[in-house]
Amino acid sequence: MNFYVSVKGRAPNWPLRDRLYAAVELDFRSDITAFIAARTAGTASARDSLFIFLASNTGNDILGTYNTTTNQAQTINNLIGVIRAKFAQIYGAGARNFVFLSVLPVELIPRIQILPQADRDKVAHFANNYRVAVNNLITELRNNNTYRGQITIFAPDFTQGLRSIKAGTLTTGPTAGYLDRNGYCADALPIGIVVPPNPDYKSTNCAYTARKYLFHDTIHITSPAHCEYAINTLATLGVTATPQQLGCQFA
């Protein structure tokens, strides 16, 4: 049972802070209640106490927020404040193991690359500042007198990994076979929205099957990149896993 702090699908016209609050409260109530029940019953395992903060990786929300705020620092500070408060609540419920997913270089994705350079720079600036803020929060939590010696925080950083995939410098592994690292098969977009993207999707308007693209739409990476992300994250957790063991799809 993992606690996911995520803002996806929450009223995109809301301010980022409010969307985060809504999603956190919804996910928090159900997951933390189940976690406390399992601990009370004595059935909670070590795996049950691992909580994952997806809010440290809110690429969609950076894209939807970077150009709507006149006070970027305050927006980021509010977001970090929500994560800090929820961390304390989860800790108080008995959780001791946490994963903070890294803020990825969202300026690389097609939806941003088609924008004027000034907007691309704004996105990169927002994402970089948020990345620094998340990293500072992790350091703060680790050094907190209440938490020190009681918690384990894993903070896998896939920033350079995604940059390497985008640049084509990874010559082995799931993403080595990508043939297009900038565009995507637009015909596959409805598939990506309605159901998980079909890696074998092909149309007369697409140069390759969907799995040969880094992106399956304007923002989401395809399965091979997700696999590379999983391998990278597991390595940070001290687990060595092959793509075959994970059932990964290759480009």
C-alpha positions as CSV (number, residue, x, y, z in Angstrom):
1,M,0.0,0.0,0.0
2,N,1.7,3.2,-1.1
3,F,0.7,6.7,-0.5
4,Y,0.7,8.7,-3.7
5,V,0.6,12.4,-3.6
6,S,-0.5,13.3,-7.1
7,V,-2.4,16.2,-8.7
8,K,-3.3,14.6,-12.0
9,G,-6.9,15.0,-13.1
10,R,-7.8,17.7,-10.6
11,A,-9.6,20.7,-12.0
12,P,-6.8,22.1,-14.3
13,N,-8.1,25.6,-14.0
14,W,-7.5,25.6,-10.2
15,P,-4.3,27.1,-8.8
16,L,-1.6,24.5,-8.4
17,R,-1.8,24.7,-4.6
18,D,-5.5,24.1,-4.5
19,R,-5.2,21.1,-6.9
20,L,-2.6,19.6,-4.7
21,Y,-4.7,20.1,-1.6
22,A,-7.7,18.4,-3.2
23,A,-5.7,15.4,-4.5
24,V,-3.7,15.0,-1.3
25,E,-6.7,15.0,0.9
26,L,-8.6,12.6,-1.3
27,D,-5.7,10.1,-1.6
28,F,-4.5,10.7,1.9
29,R,-7.8,9.8,3.6
30,S,-8.2,6.5,2.0
31,D,-4.6,5.3,2.0
32,I,-3.7,6.5,5.5
33,T,-6.9,5.0,7.0
34,A,-6.1,1.6,5.4
35,F,-2.5,1.9,6.6
36,I,-3.5,2.6,10.2
37,A,-6.0,-0.2,10.1
38,A,-3.3,-2.6,8.9
39,R,-0.9,-1.5,11.6
40,T,-3.5,-1.8,14.3
41,A,-4.4,-5.4,13.1
42,G,-0.7,-6.3,13.0
43,T,-0.8,-7.1,9.3
44,A,1.2,-4.2,7.9
45,S,4.4,-5.2,6.2
46,A,7.5,-3.2,5.5
47,R,6.2,-2.7,2.0
48,D,3.0,-1.2,3.4
49,S,5.0,1.5,5.1
50,L,6.6,2.8,1.9
51,F,5.0,6.1,0.8
52,I,5.7,7.6,-2.6
53,F,5.5,11.4,-3.1
54,L,4.6,11.9,-6.8
55,A,4.0,15.6,-5.9
56,S,7.8,16.0,-6.2
57,N,7.5,15.2,-9.9
58,T,4.5,17.3,-11.0
59,G,5.5,17.8,-14.6
60,N,1.9,18.3,-15.8
61,D,1.3,21.0,-13.2
62,I,4.5,22.8,-13.9
63,L,3.3,23.1,-17.4
64,G,-0.1,24.3,-16.3
65,T,1.3,26.8,-13.8
66,Y,4.5,28.3,-15.0
67,N,2.8,31.1,-16.9
68,T,-0.1,31.7,-14.6
69,T,1.6,33.0,-11.5
70,T,3.2,36.4,-10.8
71,N,5.0,35.0,-7.8
72,Q,6.8,31.8,-8.7
73,A,8.7,31.6,-5.4
74,Q,5.5,31.8,-3.4
75,T,3.8,29.2,-5.6
76,I,6.6,26.7,-5.1
77,N,6.8,27.6,-1.4
78,N,3.1,26.8,-1.0
79,L,3.5,23.4,-2.8
80,I,6.5,22.5,-0.6
81,G,4.5,23.5,2.5
82,V,1.7,21.0,1.6
83,I,4.2,18.2,1.1
84,R,6.0,19.0,4.4
85,A,2.6,19.0,6.3
86,K,1.5,15.7,4.7
87,F,4.9,14.1,5.4
88,A,4.4,15.0,9.1
89,Q,1.0,13.4,9.1
90,I,2.2,10.2,7.5
91,Y,5.1,10.0,9.9
92,G,2.7,10.4,12.8
93,A,0.7,7.5,11.5
94,G,3.7,5.3,11.6
95,A,5.3,5.4,8.2
96,R,9.1,5.5,8.1
97,N,10.1,4.9,4.5
98,F,9.6,7.4,1.7
99,V,10.4,7.9,-1.9
100,F,10.5,11.4,-3.5
101,L,10.5,11.1,-7.3
102,S,12.7,13.7,-9.0
103,V,11.5,16.7,-10.9
104,L,12.2,15.9,-14.5
105,P,13.4,18.4,-17.2
106,V,9.9,19.1,-18.5
107,E,11.2,21.7,-21.0
108,L,12.3,18.8,-23.2
109,I,8.8,17.6,-24.1
110,P,7.0,18.4,-27.4
111,R,4.3,20.5,-25.8
112,I,7.0,22.9,-24.6
113,Q,9.3,22.6,-27.6
114,I,6.7,24.1,-29.9
115,L,6.4,27.2,-27.7
116,P,8.4,30.4,-28.2
117,Q,11.9,30.3,-26.6
118,A,10.8,32.7,-23.9
119,D,8.2,30.2,-22.7
120,R,10.6,27.3,-22.9
121,D,12.9,29.3,-20.7
122,K,10.1,30.0,-18.2
123,V,9.3,26.3,-17.9
124,A,12.9,25.3,-17.5
125,H,13.3,28.1,-14.8
126,F,10.2,26.9,-12.9
127,A,11.2,23.3,-13.1
128,N,14.7,23.9,-12.0
129,N,13.6,26.1,-9.0
130,Y,11.0,23.5,-8.0
131,R,13.7,20.7,-8.3
132,V,16.0,22.7,-5.9
133,A,13.1,23.3,-3.5
134,V,12.2,19.6,-3.4
135,N,15.9,18.7,-2.8
136,N,16.1,21.2,0.0
137,L,13.0,19.8,1.6
138,I,14.5,16.3,1.5
139,T,17.6,17.6,3.3
140,E,15.5,19.5,5.8
141,L,13.4,16.3,6.6
142,R,16.5,14.1,6.9
143,N,18.0,16.6,9.4
144,N,14.9,17.3,11.4
145,N,15.4,16.5,15.0
146,T,12.1,14.5,15.1
147,Y,12.8,12.4,12.1
148,R,16.6,12.0,12.2
149,G,17.5,8.3,12.7
150,Q,13.8,7.3,12.3
151,I,13.2,7.6,8.6
152,T,14.6,6.6,5.3
153,I,14.1,8.8,2.3
154,F,15.0,7.6,-1.2
155,A,15.4,10.3,-3.8
156,P,16.2,8.7,-7.2
157,D,17.1,11.4,-9.7
158,F,16.2,10.6,-13.3
159,T,17.0,14.1,-14.6
160,Q,20.2,13.2,-16.4
161,G,18.7,9.8,-17.4
162,L,15.9,11.5,-19.4
163,R,18.3,14.0,-20.9
164,S,20.5,11.1,-22.0
165,I,17.5,9.3,-23.6
166,K,16.5,12.5,-25.3
167,A,20.0,13.0,-26.7
168,G,20.3,9.4,-27.8
169,T,23.5,8.8,-25.8
170,L,22.1,5.6,-24.2
171,T,23.2,2.9,-26.7
172,T,21.9,0.0,-24.7
173,G,18.8,-0.8,-22.8
174,P,15.0,-0.3,-23.4
175,T,15.3,3.1,-25.2
176,A,18.3,2.3,-27.5
177,G,15.9,1.5,-30.4
178,Y,14.1,4.9,-30.4
179,L,13.9,6.3,-33.9
180,D,12.2,9.6,-33.0
181,R,13.1,11.4,-29.8
182,N,11.3,14.7,-30.6
183,G,8.0,14.0,-32.2
184,Y,5.2,11.4,-31.7
185,C,2.6,9.6,-33.6
186,A,-0.3,12.0,-33.4
187,D,-2.8,9.4,-34.5
188,A,-2.0,7.5,-31.3
189,L,-3.1,10.4,-29.1
190,P,-6.7,9.2,-28.5
191,I,-5.3,5.8,-27.5
192,G,-3.0,7.4,-25.0
193,I,-5.9,9.3,-23.5
194,V,-8.5,6.5,-23.3
195,V,-6.3,3.5,-22.5
196,P,-2.6,2.9,-21.8
197,P,-0.7,3.6,-25.1
198,N,-0.4,0.6,-27.4
199,P,3.3,0.3,-28.2
200,D,2.6,-1.5,-31.4
201,Y,0.2,1.1,-32.7
202,K,0.9,2.1,-36.3
203,S,-1.0,4.2,-38.9
204,T,-0.4,5.4,-42.4
205,N,0.3,8.8,-40.9
206,C,3.0,7.6,-38.5
207,A,6.6,6.9,-39.6
208,Y,7.1,4.2,-37.0
209,T,5.2,2.1,-34.5
210,A,4.5,4.0,-31.3
211,R,7.2,2.2,-29.3
212,K,9.8,3.8,-31.5
213,Y,9.0,7.3,-30.3
214,L,10.2,8.7,-27.0
215,F,6.8,10.4,-26.6
216,H,3.3,8.9,-27.3
217,D,1.7,12.3,-27.2
218,T,2.7,15.9,-26.5
219,I,3.8,15.2,-22.9
220,H,3.9,11.5,-21.9
221,I,7.0,9.3,-22.5
222,T,6.4,5.8,-23.9
223,S,7.0,2.5,-22.2
224,P,10.7,2.0,-22.9
225,A,11.5,5.3,-21.2
226,H,9.3,4.3,-18.3
227,C,11.3,1.1,-18.0
228,E,14.6,2.9,-17.9
229,Y,13.1,5.1,-15.2
230,A,12.1,2.1,-13.2
231,I,15.6,0.5,-13.5
232,N,17.2,3.8,-12.5
233,T,14.8,4.2,-9.5
234,L,15.4,0.6,-8.3
235,A,19.1,1.0,-8.6
236,T,18.8,4.0,-6.2
237,L,16.9,1.8,-3.8
238,G,19.7,-0.8,-4.0
239,V,17.8,-3.2,-6.2
240,T,19.4,-4.6,-9.4
241,A,16.8,-5.6,-11.9
242,T,16.9,-6.3,-15.6
243,P,14.4,-5.1,-18.1
244,Q,13.4,-8.7,-18.7
245,Q,12.7,-9.2,-15.0
246,L,10.5,-6.1,-15.0
247,G,8.6,-7.3,-18.2
248,C,9.8,-4.1,-20.0
249,Q,8.9,-3.2,-23.6
250,F,11.9,-2.2,-25.8
251,A,11.8,0.4,-28.4
